Amino acid sequence: MEYEFSFVVSGVDVESSVIAELLHREMDGMLSRASGIDLLTVSGEGPSAVNVALRLVERAGALVPNLRFLRVDRDVVGVHEIAERTGRSRQNVHQWISGARHARPGTPFPGPEGTAGRSPLWLWTEVNAWLTERGVGDGVGHPTREEMTDIDFFLRSLRLLFIRFTPGIDHPPGRDSLLEEIRDGRFAALTRLLLETTAHPHPPAHPTVIIADRDEPARAVMEFIGGFDHEVVLVTRTEEFVTLLLSPHAPASTVRPVDSVPAGATVGEWVARMGFRPESVFTTAGARGGEAYPSIRRLVGVAA
């Protein structure tokens, strides 16, 4: 099914022709400003509104990295807007609201969302669903109230997280599979894990999640992790979906045993070693300046 969304956004100049043309060309998206609010309206097809929304957000974010998604615009409408969108008179709309027209037992016109002055306002998604049952909807799928709440939760969490991939590695198919799993049911568990990391004495402002395919080279991923100055979460898959909280700044080797990961090892093999030796400090094979680099310690391992 095709769904349409209007996202409240920030971080970019909506009047920039370069950004507007890019989003229009690549996603058929439309940037606009209404009553001082910046909006990106975009549509896509998928099994559910939430699934489609998350895919669109990821795609737009990849095209325009500074674009920030704040929430789904609730699109509230009054009698005048309903009449304009349906091509009917205000009298017809009042008849729908009062139940004098197109009434059916048990399916009254949706209740108002609120008021502006003395005028009631409705969620367009609920009005449109009611109209669609009677053959006069706009023909477009819109997220329900519950779906908008779920999408807003994701957007808020996404602003708190910093999802990264190891640079210099061709995009492996396993990354898409992991992202799919996170989108379709594991995001809440991953978010809980990240919230737990904020209980540490010096949590990062934006917890970093590194998504890596099991077949990616462990050395490249480890060196990428070693470049951070705070704890990170590694998400991968071996025999199961795995999340690991790692510290790039391991204690001295006299405190914990050191396990040197072979140069040709994959992420899957490294994770297996961490499972066998959870108390170890892990380093890459080889040396930089006479010292193994980086040194990474596993703090918590959770199969989400």
C-alpha positions in Angstrom: 0.0 0.0 0.0 1.2 3.6 -0.7 1.3 6.0 2.3 1.9 9.7 2.3 3.6 11.6 5.2 4.2 15.2 6.0 7.2 15.3 8.4 8.1 18.4 10.5 11.8 18.9 9.8 14.6 21.3 10.6 18.3 21.7 9.9 18.0 22.8 6.3 16.9 25.8 4.3 13.6 24.7 2.8 13.9 27.5 0.3 17.2 26.0 -1.0 16.5 25.0 -4.6 19.4 22.6 -4.5 18.1 20.6 -1.6 14.5 20.8 -2.8 15.4 19.6 -6.3 17.5 16.8 -4.9 14.6 15.5 -2.7 12.1 15.9 -5.5 14.3 14.1 -8.0 15.3 11.2 -5.8 12.2 10.8 -3.7 9.5 12.9 -5.3 9.5 14.8 -2.0 8.3 18.3 -1.5 9.8 20.8 1.0 7.6 23.6 2.1 6.9 26.1 4.9 3.5 26.5 6.4 2.8 28.9 9.3 6.4 29.0 10.2 6.7 25.2 10.2 9.1 23.4 7.8 7.6 20.3 6.2 8.8 17.5 4.0 5.9 15.7 2.2 6.9 12.3 0.7 5.2 9.0 0.0 6.2 5.4 -0.4 4.9 1.8 -0.6 5.2 -0.9 1.9 3.4 -3.3 4.3 2.7 -0.7 7.0 2.9 3.0 7.5 5.6 2.6 10.2 7.8 0.5 7.9 7.4 3.0 5.0 8.1 6.0 7.2 11.3 4.6 8.6 12.6 3.7 5.1 11.8 7.2 3.9 13.5 8.9 6.8 16.6 6.8 6.3 16.7 7.5 2.6 16.1 11.3 3.0 18.7 11.4 5.8 21.3 9.7 3.5 20.6 12.3 0.7 20.6 15.3 3.1 22.6 14.5 6.2 21.7 17.8 8.0 18.0 17.1 7.6 16.4 16.4 11.0 13.0 14.8 11.3 11.1 16.1 14.4 7.7 14.5 14.1 4.9 13.5 11.9 2.7 16.6 11.1 -0.8 15.8 12.5 -2.6 17.6 9.7 -5.6 18.9 11.6 -8.5 20.2 9.5 -11.6 22.2 10.0 -14.9 22.2 8.2 -13.5 24.5 5.5 -10.5 22.3 4.8 -12.6 19.2 4.7 -14.9 20.8 2.2 -12.0 21.9 0.0 -10.3 18.5 0.1 -13.4 16.6 -0.8 -14.9 19.1 -3.3 -18.1 19.2 -1.2 -19.9 22.1 0.3 -19.6 23.1 3.9 -23.3 22.2 4.3 -22.4 18.6 3.2 -19.6 18.5 5.7 -21.9 19.7 8.5 -24.3 16.9 7.5 -21.5 14.3 7.8 -20.6 15.6 11.2 -24.2 15.7 12.5 -24.9 12.3 11.0 -27.6 13.5 8.7 -25.7 12.3 5.6 -23.8 9.0 5.0 -24.6 7.9 8.5 -24.3 4.2 9.4 -25.0 2.5 12.7 -21.9 2.3 14.8 -19.8 4.5 12.6 -20.3 8.1 13.5 -18.1 10.9 12.1 -14.8 11.0 14.0 -14.7 13.1 17.2 -12.7 16.4 17.0 -9.1 16.5 18.0 -9.4 19.9 19.5 -10.6 23.4 18.8 -9.2 26.7 17.4 -11.3 29.4 19.0 -14.8 28.0 18.8 -14.1 25.9 15.7 -13.6 22.2 16.1 -10.6 20.5 14.3 -10.2 16.9 13.3 -7.3 14.7 12.4 -7.4 14.3 8.6 -6.2 10.7 8.8 -9.3 9.8 10.8 -11.7 11.9 8.6 -10.2 10.4 5.5 -10.6 6.9 6.8 -14.2 7.6 7.5 -14.7 9.1 4.1 -12.9 6.2 2.4 -15.4 3.8 3.8 -18.0 5.8 2.0 -16.1 6.1 -1.3 -15.2 9.8 -1.0 -11.7 9.6 0.5 -8.6 11.1 -1.1 -7.3 7.7 -2.2 -4.0 8.1 -0.3 -2.9 6.0 2.7 -2.2 8.0 5.9 -0.7 6.8 9.2 -3.2 6.2 11.9 -3.0 8.0 15.3 -1.3 5.0 16.8 1.2 4.7 13.9 2.1 8.4 14.1 2.9 7.8 17.8 5.1 4.9 16.9 6.9 6.9 14.2 7.4 9.9 16.5 8.9 7.5 19.1 11.4 6.3 16.5 12.2 9.8 15.3 12.9 10.9 18.9 15.1 7.9 19.5 16.9 8.4 16.3 17.8 11.9 17.3 19.3 10.4 20.5 21.2 7.7 18.7 24.1 8.1 16.3 24.0 5.2 13.8 27.2 4.6 11.9 28.8 2.2 9.5 32.5 1.5 9.2 33.8 3.7 6.4 35.8 2.3 3.5 33.8 -1.0 3.4 31.5 -1.8 0.5 27.9 -1.9 1.7 27.3 -5.6 2.5 23.8 -7.1 2.3 24.0 -8.1 5.9 23.7 -4.4 7.0 20.3 -4.1 5.3 19.1 -7.3 7.0 20.2 -5.9 10.4 18.5 -2.5 9.8 15.3 -4.4 8.7 15.3 -6.4 12.0 15.8 -3.2 14.0 13.0 -1.5 12.1 10.6 -4.4 12.3 10.7 -5.3 16.0 14.1 -4.9 17.7 14.2 -1.1 17.9 12.6 -0.9 21.3 15.1 -3.5 22.7 18.0 -1.6 21.2 16.7 1.7 22.6 16.4 0.2 26.0 20.0 -1.0 25.9 21.1 2.5 24.8 19.1 4.1 27.6 20.9 1.7 30.0 24.2 3.0 28.8 23.2 6.5 29.9 23.4 5.3 33.5 27.2 5.2 33.2 29.1 8.1 34.8 29.9 9.9 31.6 27.4 8.9 28.9 27.8 10.4 25.4 25.2 13.0 24.4 24.3 10.8 21.4 25.0 7.1 22.0 26.7 5.6 19.0 25.4 2.5 17.3 27.7 0.8 14.8 26.0 -1.7 12.5 28.3 -4.3 11.0 27.8 -7.4 8.9 29.3 -10.5 10.4 31.6 -10.9 7.3 33.1 -7.4 7.6 36.8 -7.3 8.5 37.2 -7.2 12.3 40.3 -5.0 12.1 38.6 -2.2 10.1 35.6 -2.2 12.5 37.8 -2.3 15.6 40.0 0.6 14.4 36.8 2.6 13.6 35.5 1.9 17.1 38.9 2.8 18.6 38.5 6.3 17.1 35.7 7.2 19.5 36.2 8.8 22.9 33.2 7.1 24.5 31.5 3.7 24.7 29.7 2.5 21.6 27.3 -0.3 20.8 28.1 -2.8 18.1 25.1 -4.5 16.4 25.8 -7.6 14.3 24.6 -11.1 13.8 26.3 -14.4 14.3 23.9 -17.2 15.0 21.6 -14.7 16.6 21.1 -10.9 16.7 23.7 -9.5 19.0 24.3 -6.1 20.6 27.5 -5.5 22.5 28.5 -2.4 24.5 32.2 -1.8 24.0 34.7 0.6 25.5 37.4 1.9 23.1 39.5 2.7 26.1 40.4 -0.6 27.8 42.2 -0.8 31.1 45.9 -1.7 31.3 46.8 -5.2 30.1 48.0 -6.0 33.6 44.3 -5.8 34.8 42.8 -8.0 32.1 44.1 -10.7 29.7 44.8 -9.5 26.2 43.3 -11.3 23.2 44.8 -10.4 19.8 42.3 -10.7 17.0 44.0 -12.1 13.8 44.4 -9.7 10.9 42.0 -11.7 8.6 39.3 -12.3 11.2 35.7 -11.2 10.5 33.3 -9.4 12.9 31.5 -12.7 13.4 34.7 -14.4 14.4 35.6 -11.6 16.7 32.2 -11.7 18.4 32.7 -15.4 18.9 36.0 -14.8 20.6 34.4 -12.2 22.9 31.8 -14.8 23.9 34.5 -17.3 24.9 36.7 -14.7 26.6 34.4 -11.9 28.0 37.0 -10.6 30.4 39.6 -10.0 27.8 40.8 -6.8 26.2 40.7 -7.2 22.4 43.3 -5.8 20.1 44.2 -6.0 16.4 47.0 -8.2 15.3 50.0 -6.1 14.4 51.3 -2.9 15.9 51.2 0.8 15.5 54.1 2.6 17.1 55.1 -0.7 18.9 51.7 -1.1 20.5 48.7 -3.1 19.5 45.8 -0.8 18.4 43.1 -0.4 19.3 42.3 -1.9 22.7 38.6 -2.6 23.2 36.8 -4.0 26.2 33.4 -5.6 26.2 31.3 -4.1 29.0 27.9 -5.7 28.4 26.6 -8.2 25.9 22.9 -8.4 25.2 21.1 -10.6 22.6 18.2 -8.2 21.8 
